[in-house]
């Protein structure tokens, strides 16, 4: 697979491992999370934190207690909102989208990629959250008849679709954590 140009290419395996760990932290700590994601959090993330607390401490440098409404179970609970490095998260998902394009087509995507991390909401920009909700619902409708691909869909799966001449990928992590990538020529 070619180097991802939008993602700062890791200089070595240690740097790539840090990005992989960072992504695991983001995914395992985010709501919603299926049982596999919860297990990852309780095992791998905890062990990684014990080995190197700096990465989690950096991720949790800015956090606040929030009340979450569980609309499925009609309950509320306290948790915390963290503020990950947005550019870093976008870079990681952009690289994954480029890699999936390569995997599907055996060639590099020649344009850019726009990424929407649907499970990351803003505490201050409610209009952006609403735009993400509308996008998510529209993509759900467009992809309803396209079977997800992936060897372990409880951990990761994806869908590719073209609509009105635009190519999209929908990435699913630990069940319900979705990221939408639009391939821009």
Secondary structure as GFF3:
##gff-version 3
##sequence-region A 1 185
A	DSSP	alpha_helix	13	29	.	.	.	ID=ss1
A	DSSP	alpha_helix	35	40	.	.	.	ID=ss2
A	DSSP	pi_helix	41	45	.	.	.	ID=ss3
A	DSSP	alpha_helix	46	51	.	.	.	ID=ss4
A	DSSP	alpha_helix	53	59	.	.	.	ID=ss5
A	DSSP	beta_strand	63	70	.	.	.	ID=ss6
A	DSSP	beta_strand	75	82	.	.	.	ID=ss7
A	DSSP	alpha_helix	86	105	.	.	.	ID=ss8
A	DSSP	beta_strand	112	117	.	.	.	ID=ss9
A	DSSP	alpha_helix	126	142	.	.	.	ID=ss10
A	DSSP	beta_strand	149	152	.	.	.	ID=ss11
A	DSSP	beta_strand	156	163	.	.	.	ID=ss12
A	DSSP	beta_strand	166	173	.	.	.	ID=ss13
A	DSSP	beta_strand	177	184	.	.	.	ID=ss14
###
